[in-house]
Amino acid sequence: PSTNLIIDAAVLINQHDSIDDLDTSIQLGRKAVSLCLEVHADRDTYLNNLASSLTSRFHHQGKPNDLNEAIPLHEEALTLHPPRHPCRDTTLNNLAVALDTRYRKSHVSEDLNEAIGLYREAIRLRRLDLPQRRVTLHNLSSVICSRFTQTQKNEDVEEDITLCQQSLSALSSLHPDRYFSYMMLQEAYLSRYRILHDPADLSLAVENFRLASGHATQGFPERINAALRWVNLPDASPSLFGPTLKLTEAMLKYVRRMPRALPHDQQSPQSPLRLSSSLYQTFTTHSCTTPCQYSISTFNLPFLTHAN
C-alpha cells in the first residue's frame, strides 16, 4: 500500500488542473515522504516533488508557510546529493530558486546571499553549452543585481558581467541563447547606471538592447519584446537617440507589414493583434510624456528591413 501511495503522489504531483488537485498532491506527497525511509533510493525525488508542489501552491495563494515548508525539503534533498552526484546541480538550483522566491516576498538578506552562493555552485557544475546553465545564469544575474541595488558594491555587477561574457564566448554567433546573454548584460549595465549614473553604462546597456533585439535566431516574439523595452530608454537619456520617424508612423508601418513578416509558426490571428495592441499601448502611454523622436525603425530589426 505504501508503494502505491508513493506512486500515486508522483503521478499527481504535476497534474494541478485545480487548487484541489494541488492540495491533494501535497497531502499525498507528505504521506509518501513520511513512509519513505531515509535510505530509500528515491527519497530525494519525493522530497523534490513535494517541495515543488508546495512552491506551486505558494505562487497560487501566496502563503509563506508553503514556501517555509518547501525550503527544508530542498535542503534535505541536497544532503542526499553530495559533491560529484549527477543531480547535485539541479538540487542546488531548486533550493536557490526557493530562497530567491522567499527573498522577493520577505526581503531577508540572508536568503538572498544564500541563493547567490547556491546559484554560483550550480553554475560551476554545469557545462557552458547546457541550456540549464543559461537559466541558472539568468537567475544568478537577477539576484546579483538585486543585491547590488542594496549594497552598491561594484564587484557584484562585475561578476555578473563577467559571467555573461563567458556565456557569450561559449556560444556560436547564431546560437539562440545569445539573445538571453545580451539581455542579461543590458540588465547589469542598466542596474549600475541607475546607481552610479555613468553614461558609459547606459551606452553599453543600449548596445546590448540593440544586439538582443536584432539577434536573428531567437525568434520574432522575443525580438519584438526586446524592441518594446526601448521605449523607456529615451526618458533616461534622450541625447542617445537621433531623430527618426515618430513612434506613430513606425507603429503604423509595423502593423501594415507585420503579417508578412511573421514566421509561419507565428501567423495566428492572435499574434498580430496582440503585438500591434502592445505597440499601440506603448504609444498612448509615452506619446504625451516624451518628444518621441524615436521609433522601431531605429532598432534595425530584420522583420522591418526585409518586410517588403
Secondary structure, 3 states (H helix, E strand, C coil): CHHHHHHHHHHHCCCCCCHHHHHHHHHHHHHHHHHCCCCCCCHHHHHHHHHHHHHHHHHHHCCHHHHHHHHHHHHHHHHCCCCCCCCHHHHHHHHHHHHHHHHHHHCCHHHHHHHHHHHHHHHHHCCCCCHHHHHHHHHHHHHHHHHHHHHCCHHHHHHHHHHHHHHHHCCCCCCCCHHHHHHHHHHHHHHHHHHHCCHHHHHHHHHHHHHHHCCCCCCHHHHHHHHHHHHHHHHHCHHHCCCCCCHHHHHHHHHHHHHHHCCHHHCCCHHHHHHHHHHHHHHHHHCCCCCCCCCHHHHCCHHHHCCC
